[in-house]
Amino acid sequence: MSSKDSKFFLITGVSSGFGRAFAEAALAAGHRVVGTVRNADGKAQFEAIAPDRAKAVLLDVTDFDAIEPIVTRIEAEMGPIDVLINNAGYGHEGTLEESPLDEMRRQFDVNVFGAVAMIKAVLPFMRRRRAGQIINITSMGGFITMPGIPYYCGSKFALEGISEVLAKEVKDFGIHVTAVAPGSFRTDWAGRSMVRSGRSIADYDELFDPIRKAREEKSGNQAGDPQKAAAAILALVASENPPVHLLLGTDALNLARGKIAALSEEIAAWEDLTRSTDFG
C-alpha cells in the first residue's frame, strides 16, 4: 500500500472481539492503528502485532475527562486521525423490571456517552481538515428488539439516531458517518463480555428463561464471521460514498426487513387516528 492510500485509524476496545478483528485487518492492509486498551498487558499484546504501525493507549471510554487530552496527544504525536471506529461496548441482559437503574446508566455510559465523547474529541480536527470518517458499531438491536435486553437495545437505538443526525451535521465538512449494525457474530458478546442481571420475578420465567438459555447455547456458534465483518469495514472505509446505516449479517438483514414491514403495517392500520389530530 502506498503512503497516499494508507490511513490512520483510532479504534476503541481492541483487546478482543470486533475491535481486535478490525484492527488486525487494518494493519494487515498496511494501515496504521492506535487502539484503546484497559491495561498494560493489553497494550503490550496489541503493539506486538505490528510494532511499527500498531500503538495502544490506556483508556476507559467512561473516563470522559481523559478522552479529549488523549486524542489531542495522538493527533500531535502520531498524526491526523483519518478514521474513528467506536467499537468499545458490551451487552446487558435482564428484563427491564428486574434490572437496576445503575446497570442502565453503566450501559449508556459505555455504549453511548463513551462513543459520543470520542466523536466530540476527534471532530474539531476532522472538521478543520474537511476530511474524516466516523464509524459507530451499533447492533441489529438498534433496529429490532428482543425481550430481555431493553437497556442494550435502548443504547444501540440511541447510537443509531445520534449517528444519523451527525451524518447530516458534518456532511458538508467532508466527514462521513456510518452506523454499522452487526447481527450475531462469533465474538464474546454473549459470553464473558455480557453483564446479566439476576432473576427475581417468577412471572417472567416462561418468557425469559428459554431466551437466556438459547443465547448461552448459541454463544460461540453464531453465523457471523468477525474477519468478514472486518473486511466489510475496510470496504466501507474505501468507499467514496459510504452509507449512513449498514447492516452486517443475513440475520440482521432479515430481522430488520421484518421490522420495517411490521412497522409499515402498523402505521397503515392506525393511519386514520394518526391523521385525526391535525387542525382543520
JOKAJO-V679992 format. One record per helix or strand. SS is the DSSP state (~ for helix, > for strand). FROM is the first residue (numbers start at 1). TO is the last residue. If there is no record, write none. Layout:
ss->SS from->FROM to->TO
ss->SS from->FROM to->TO
This chain:
ss->> from->8 to->11
ss->~ from->17 to->28
ss->> from->32 to->37
ss->~ from->40 to->47
ss->> from->54 to->58
ss->~ from->64 to->78
ss->> from->83 to->86
ss->> from->92 to->94
ss->~ from->101 to->129
ss->> from->132 to->137
ss->~ from->140 to->142
ss->> from->149 to->149
ss->~ from->150 to->173
ss->> from->175 to->182
ss->> from->185 to->185
ss->> from->195 to->196
ss->~ from->202 to->218
ss->> from->224 to->224
ss->~ from->226 to->238
ss->> from->245 to->248
ss->~ from->250 to->269
ss->~ from->271 to->275
